Amino acid sequence: MSTSSSTGPAREPAPARRVVLPPRRPDMRVLDKTAFDVELDVLAARVRAGRISAVRSSPVMWGHVLAIDRVKAIVADPDSAWRRLFLNAASVDELPDAVRAFLAGEGAEYVRDHIKLGWEHWTAPQILDAVLPFAGEGDTPTSYSQAGHLAHMNLRDEWLPYKHIIGEVILDKASGGLRTVVNKLNSIHAEYRYFDMEVIAGEPDFVATVSENGCQFTFDFSRVYWNSRLSFEHERVLALLRPGEAVADVMAGVGPFAVPAARKGCYVWGNDLNPESAKWMRANRVANKVETHLRVSEIDGRAFIRTVALDAWRTPFERADPPGSARQREKAARRASEKAARRAREAARVGAAAPVSTGAGATTDPTSTTGSEPSAPAPGAAAPLAAPPHAAPPSASTAATPAASSSAAPSTSPISAPASAPATASAPAPSPAPQTIAHYIMNLPDTALLFLDAFRGALTPLLSEPGYDPAQAALPMVHVHCFTRQLEFPAAQDDICARATASLGHAITPAAPGYHLHAVRSVAPNKHMYCLSFRLPAAVAYAGADAEAARAA
């Protein structure tokens, strides 16, 4: 019995590439692109145009064709019937006998040629290695983060004398529509946590537009904080939020959490102490069409934590369709109408009464049962907002929420809500949105843990509000970002939990309800960023409840 096997054609091994670098220019202080021109003298074989591909790919030629990054091995010849193939040899004598015999059989001729390499050929690291000290040691400053048309660098002190050359090289070599390169200065605005910066190349234009998580954000990069490297963290936290939930973004910046959460269908209170951040968050609210799902304030984070729960209860959002295009909403409405028509036809077939008109185009279906699970909304339609899992359903005697009652006490919170159009007589009254906060997001990693003390008694004022039942209201999740200099996870967890416990006045351990500690990113060799999540303990949320009740009495 015999067996046979077959293999495909042998593959050409990767050729040894000839490394060509730009000339060193260590004394350059003003960028001169022509100073990096190089001309190489090379050996070439003239081959008939119809045979050049076969010659180039022949196994005999493997390793003997010149290979230089971004340089073509085959070029035109003055005679269009011929082509030139650059060879990996300084002279004919350096070629193996087999190669010379093969080329002779192809009728090839040897000629000298020149390859000109200039500015366009070199990469940014190659140019900077040619200009800067310590070339070739692997620490060439080519790393930057991008925000729209801006490249943001953080140059070390030894690179500062060359900052303008570095900026010009990055601007010229980068793709992606860069127009401005800035360098972060050491000074930081302690109150608003943004860095001073200087333009080292390009236009002095700091207003950038960034796309992230299906939203567009515009902001003045020189007056607010933005980090494009946190896009995955923004996406991760957003995945924890459900449409229809109420969210309080304590240090919201220009809205990287708040705007996409609102677009997802959450009802968001976004706050930032920096007036510039709040200004751009309002602009981004309009640009992304989430006015019905996002309110903006600019107060201290502690004051926001202490007031937003009461504000959410007393002045909840009005029911609104999830943000989206008009076409999407029309499709959802059409699907809902078709579904209602099918249900009406089914009811007629089983002998039930026809649906009863309630005005304004709405119908009631007599086959539905009060108190049963509501049917799922059509895709793109508004989620049911009354009595969500984390809100106490109002009793019959308090069915009118404080927001809808003219006798209710006005909210004292400084959080502003976008103006809403007056309801017409024929329009049904809007259902209240969730009245208790389901998530608090605290993304100010340098100091956010210190703000946890504001949660002590933050929900206590709700105990005196009509319809609020702490036995029915779920406690909110808290997501707080922070830094630690502990590099190993067990030590980092101990450090973060200890600091959270000290600020909150209540033990936070891995056994705490809702506990999760997520490693976000390495900020520096000895500094890591984490996000700590936990459910707010009742003992903290309702701290001082007895004293509050005594005062109320």
Secondary structure by P-SEA (a helix, b strand, c coil): cbbbbbbccccccccbbbbbbcccccccccccccccbbbbbbbbbbcccccaaaaaaccccccccccccccccccccccccbbbbbccccccccccaaaaaaaaaabbbbbbbbbbbccccccaaaaaaacccccccccccccccccccbbbbbcccccccaaaaaaaaaaacccccccbbbbbccccccccbbbbbbbcccccccbbbbbccccccccccccbbbbccaaaaaaaaaaaccccbbbbbccccccaaaaaaaaaccccbbbbccaaaaaaaaaaaaaacccccbbbbbccaaaaaacaaaaaaacccccccccccaaaaaaaaaaaaaaaaaaaaaaaaacccccccccccbbbbcccccccccccccccccccccccccccccccccccccccccccccccccccccccccccccccccccccccccbbbbccccccccccccccccccccccccccccccbbbbbbbbbbccccccaaaaaaaaaaaaaaaacccccccccbbbbbbcccccccbbbbbbbbcccccccccaaaaaaaaac
